[in-house]
Amino acid sequence: MRFPDGFRWGVSTSSYQIEGGAPDDGRGPSIWDTYCASPGRVANGDTGTVACDHYHRWEEDLDLIRTLGAQQYRFSIMWGRVLPDGTGVTNPKGLDFYDRLVDGMLERGLEPWPCLYHWDLPQALQDRGGWVNRDSAGWFADYTALMVRRLGDRARTWVTFNEPSVCAWVGNEEGRHAPGLTDPRAAVRVAHHLNLAHGRAVGVVRDLAPGVPVGFVLPVHTGRPLPQFAERDAHLVGLFEDKWNGVFLGPVHLGRYPDSVLDRFAPHIQPGDMAEISRPVDYQGVNHYFPTYLSPAEGTAWPFKIVEPPKYLRRTEMNWGIDGHAFYQALDGLRRDYGNPPVYVTENGAAFLDIPGPDGRIDDQDRIAYYRDYLAGMHRAMTEGADIRGYMPWSLLDNFEWAHGYNKRFGLVHVDYQSLKRTPKASFDFMRRVMHENAVPMTGD
């Protein structure tokens, strides 16, 4: 199962999940600091205060990426580390950290892919309304300009947002992520303002770093109805996909919101918004982990709900089903419905119960089997014409897994959260071989 010459391999992380260093060097608090401090929100009362201590151990982590054989590294910038209040006065020590990090990547032959937003909004901006406030698009454009001026001579590709759908729906409608709001109407406004902020940021990158690719990342889902779906409910699958995919892909790639949700968004669209949002992007980032099963729902903001996968399906420690065909369907849907944009898979991976052996090593064959399955799904989509340019597993390190705290491990590298020792797993060696051979070995580690 070989990939074309020029196919790019990388790896991804995010700032709040690995950096730590919360009290160091003038970093401002984020909405995740606040969320973690609220009792009962995060498993075991865990926080990202220390996380993997990447803020102090970044050189070791970059060496691991080089050993892996990755060519690209998608990392995220913590907004509050460079602008403690979100706007206004900058933090020179925070900017210096990202300078050192990017320079370290280049020294190791890695292409820096800075992501401007991976969910850790400065708390000072949340206090001003956060993404519900339309001014947030301007705040984000100013922050983007700061970072492009600082890193634009070295960054190889810009990512505006990671998973704006999760920010809007999980953080502001369901309350399971920071800022923990449960307001469906506000979540629609958040979604539109995230789209607007993305469009303005694309304009900033075009102006300040012409020729450098820019795009955004979305977790692309296809819906699967369970047997209790009646024939009259079949349209709910399309509505689900419009909510999770079309609300963000439609405005960018097609210049419009899906018809099924337009009545919800129309009150928030001002003249010129769609022209800003639909600025052309150079690629579409895709995250994907699991198949999504649906059931009708009553008395909720949307007439469907996501439910557990069928019992016959293998599952990860997140209770997510394992099915590489769902990955194929998501990628094929982009080809079919959104003009076949150039795609980079920026996250794909699985959490398992990683138990060290007597020598401390983790022989995570279940994760290796997962990667084989999903890489096969991606390869099939490519053979059928999907324009997929690269792949980045999630994640380099075990890390802070949001509301699950440190209970769930996705890394190719095991992290002992007491000593912070890094130990590559068997899946690290497997992925290193994939990257070296530009192919998926179907036998052996």
GINORTA-V15209 format. One record per pair of residues at least 12 apart in sequence whose C-alpha atoms are under 7 Angstrom apart, sorted by the first residue. I is the first residue (numbers start at 0). J is the second residue. If there is no record, write none. Layout:
BEGIN
{{I | J} {I | J}}
END
This chain:
BEGIN
{{0 | 438} {0 | 439} {1 | 437} {1 | 438} {1 | 439} {2 | 437} {2 | 438} {6 | 388} {6 | 389} {7 | 70} {7 | 388} {7 | 389} {7 | 390} {8 | 69} {8 | 70} {8 | 71} {8 | 389} {8 | 390} {8 | 391} {8 | 434} {9 | 69} {9 | 70} {9 | 71} {9 | 72} {9 | 390} {9 | 391} {10 | 69} {10 | 71} {10 | 72} {10 | 73} {10 | 391} {10 | 392} {10 | 393} {10 | 394} {10 | 395} {11 | 72} {11 | 73} {11 | 74} {11 | 345} {11 | 346} {11 | 391} {11 | 392} {11 | 393} {11 | 394} {11 | 395} {12 | 73} {12 | 74} {12 | 394} {12 | 395} {13 | 74} {13 | 75} {13 | 117} {14 | 74} {14 | 75} {14 | 76} {14 | 77} {15 | 47} {15 | 119} {16 | 47} {16 | 50} {16 | 398} {16 | 399} {16 | 400} {17 | 50} {17 | 51} {17 | 52} {17 | 53} {17 | 398} {17 | 399} {18 | 50} {18 | 51} {18 | 52} {18 | 53} {18 | 54} {19 | 47} {19 | 48} {19 | 49} {19 | 50} {19 | 51} {19 | 52} {19 | 53} {19 | 54} {20 | 48} {20 | 49} {20 | 52} {20 | 54} {21 | 48} {21 | 49} {24 | 92} {24 | 93} {25 | 90} {26 | 79} {26 | 80} {26 | 83} {27 | 79} {27 | 80} {27 | 83} {27 | 84} {27 | 121} {28 | 79} {28 | 121} {28 | 122} {29 | 79} {29 | 119} {29 | 120} {29 | 121} {29 | 122} {30 | 119} {30 | 120} {30 | 121} {30 | 122} {30 | 177} {30 | 178} {31 | 119} {31 | 177} {34 | 177} {34 | 178} {40 | 402} {41 | 402} {41 | 403} {41 | 404} {42 | 402} {42 | 403} {42 | 404} {45 | 404} {45 | 405} {46 | 404} {47 | 399} {50 | 398} {50 | 399} {51 | 398} {51 | 419} {61 | 104} {65 | 107} {67 | 427} {67 | 431} {68 | 431} {68 | 434} {68 | 435} {69 | 434} {70 | 109} {70 | 110} {71 | 109} {71 | 110} {71 | 111} {71 | 112} {72 | 109} {72 | 110} {72 | 111} {72 | 112} {73 | 111} {73 | 112} {73 | 113} {73 | 114} {74 | 112} {74 | 113} {74 | 114} {75 | 113} {75 | 114} {75 | 115} {75 | 116} {75 | 117} {76 | 113} {76 | 114} {76 | 115} {76 | 116} {77 | 119} {78 | 120} {78 | 121} {79 | 121} {80 | 93} {81 | 93} {81 | 94} {83 | 121} {84 | 121} {84 | 123} {84 | 124} {85 | 121} {85 | 123} {85 | 124} {86 | 138} {98 | 150} {110 | 155} {111 | 154} {111 | 155} {111 | 156} {112 | 154} {112 | 155} {112 | 156} {112 | 157} {112 | 158} {113 | 154} {113 | 156} {113 | 157} {113 | 158} {114 | 157} {114 | 158} {114 | 159} {114 | 160} {115 | 158} {115 | 159} {115 | 160} {116 | 159} {116 | 160} {116 | 161} {117 | 160} {117 | 161} {118 | 166} {130 | 189} {130 | 192} {131 | 185} {131 | 188} {131 | 189} {133 | 192} {136 | 192} {136 | 195} {136 | 196} {137 | 196} {139 | 196} {140 | 196} {140 | 199} {140 | 200} {140 | 203} {143 | 200} {143 | 203} {144 | 203} {147 | 204} {147 | 207} {148 | 207} {151 | 208} {155 | 211} {156 | 211} {156 | 212} {156 | 213} {157 | 212} {157 | 213} {157 | 214} {158 | 213} {158 | 214} {158 | 215} {159 | 197} {159 | 200} {159 | 214} {159 | 215} {160 | 197} {160 | 215} {160 | 216} {161 | 215} {161 | 216} {161 | 217} {162 | 216} {162 | 217} {162 | 218} {163 | 193} {163 | 217} {164 | 243} {167 | 186} {167 | 189} {167 | 190} {168 | 186} {171 | 186} {172 | 186} {176 | 402} {183 | 300} {187 | 264} {188 | 267} {194 | 247} {194 | 276} {195 | 272} {195 | 275} {195 | 276} {197 | 276} {198 | 275} {198 | 276} {198 | 277} {198 | 278} {199 | 275} {201 | 213} {212 | 281} {213 | 280} {213 | 281} {213 | 282} {214 | 280} {214 | 281} {214 | 282} {214 | 283} {214 | 284} {215 | 283} {215 | 284} {216 | 283} {216 | 284} {216 | 285} {216 | 286} {217 | 284} {217 | 285} {217 | 286} {218 | 285} {218 | 286} {218 | 287} {219 | 244} {219 | 285} {219 | 286} {219 | 287} {219 | 329} {220 | 240} {220 | 244} {220 | 291} {220 | 329} {221 | 240} {221 | 291} {221 | 328} {221 | 329} {222 | 236} {222 | 239} {222 | 240} {222 | 291} {222 | 292} {222 | 293} {223 | 236} {223 | 291} {223 | 292} {223 | 293} {224 | 236} {224 | 292} {224 | 293} {224 | 294} {225 | 292} {225 | 293} {225 | 294} {227 | 294} {228 | 294} {228 | 295} {235 | 303} {238 | 259} {241 | 257} {245 | 257} {250 | 273} {250 | 276} {250 | 277} {251 | 276} {251 | 277} {251 | 278} {252 | 277} {252 | 337} {254 | 273} {254 | 277} {282 | 340} {282 | 341} {282 | 342} {283 | 340} {283 | 341} {283 | 342} {283 | 343} {284 | 342} {284 | 343} {284 | 344} {284 | 345} {285 | 342} {285 | 343} {285 | 344} {285 | 345} {285 | 346} {286 | 344} {286 | 345} {286 | 346} {286 | 347} {287 | 326} {287 | 346} {287 | 347} {288 | 347} {288 | 348} {288 | 349} {289 | 319} {289 | 320} {289 | 321} {289 | 322} {289 | 325} {290 | 320} {290 | 322} {290 | 325} {291 | 305} {292 | 305} {292 | 306} {292 | 307} {292 | 308} {293 | 305} {293 | 306} {294 | 306} {308 | 320} {315 | 349} {315 | 350} {315 | 351} {316 | 350} {316 | 351} {316 | 352} {316 | 407} {317 | 350} {323 | 372} {323 | 373} {323 | 376} {324 | 376} {326 | 373} {326 | 376} {326 | 377} {327 | 376} {327 | 377} {327 | 379} {327 | 380} {330 | 380} {330 | 385} {331 | 380} {331 | 385} {334 | 385} {339 | 385} {339 | 386} {340 | 386} {341 | 386} {341 | 387} {341 | 388} {342 | 386} {342 | 387} {342 | 388} {343 | 387} {343 | 388} {343 | 389} {343 | 390} {344 | 389} {344 | 390} {344 | 391} {345 | 390} {345 | 391} {345 | 392} {346 | 391} {346 | 392} {346 | 393} {347 | 392} {347 | 393} {348 | 392} {348 | 393} {348 | 409} {349 | 366} {349 | 409} {350 | 407} {350 | 408} {350 | 409} {351 | 408} {360 | 424} {361 | 424} {361 | 425} {362 | 424} {362 | 425} {363 | 424} {363 | 425} {363 | 426} {366 | 426} {367 | 426} {367 | 429} {371 | 439} {393 | 409} {393 | 410} {394 | 409} {394 | 410} {394 | 411} {395 | 410} {395 | 411} {395 | 412} {396 | 410} {396 | 411} {396 | 412} {396 | 413} {396 | 414} {397 | 409} {397 | 410} {397 | 412} {397 | 413} {397 | 414} {411 | 423} {411 | 424} {411 | 426} {411 | 427} {412 | 424} {412 | 427} {425 | 444} {428 | 444} {429 | 444}}
END
